């Protein structure tokens, strides 16, 4: 029968892991970006005005979900690499999104 060309086959396991990593990355970038732009900025503004109640220590975004997302993307890439199949686009996209979320968490940590 008609077998697909091995050069054009993708790894469906890595596709699923890439989709999972991408969705997690999108959620984290939105949440961490919202935190950094609105919540941290209002806290810094209150600190400059001397409002002690408003300037109390706020929520710091954890870095572990972004690291977990990077790990999922790495496993997805590794699954495609070990089987010599094409890595789906969702895997590097998920890795980049989770890396951006990690950078946002590190920036929020410095405030």
PyMOL commands that set and color helices and strands:
alter all, ss='L'
color gray80, all
select helices_A, chain A and resi 12-49+64-82+89-110
alter helices_A, ss='H'
color red, helices_A
deselect
rebuild
show_as cartoon
